[in-house]
């Protein structure tokens, strides 16, 4: 079961995403992440490591998604991808809907917390496959434009 610190962080993360998708203001993410936070994306095999890169990606995502809205939350425990053999820690799943280039996306943000309630890992999953492909193309364009990855 999620502890109060994790629940408060999940609520702050949700509010930060909702604010950022409408205003572009990323300041709500301040103080939510461990410095070595890791984000697993549905459009990249390699995770995004570190607070700077995760914030950069979140900035691209909030500019890419249209009509973004959270539609549900689940709270529990889960092991992280990098700590698979460690005991499960607090985790929240935030379900969302959005559009990208006219395609409807169904997705979820899986947030893993450390013992102080900070986010140590995020896994984003989306469906259907055609939306994943569209999202991947849009995110790559945004990452290149933001100077976070080199142009291919």
Helices and strands as residue ranges (DSSP letters): H 4-23, G 27-29, E 33-40, E 48-49, H 51-64, E 66-78, E 89-100, E 103-113, E 119-127, H 129-145
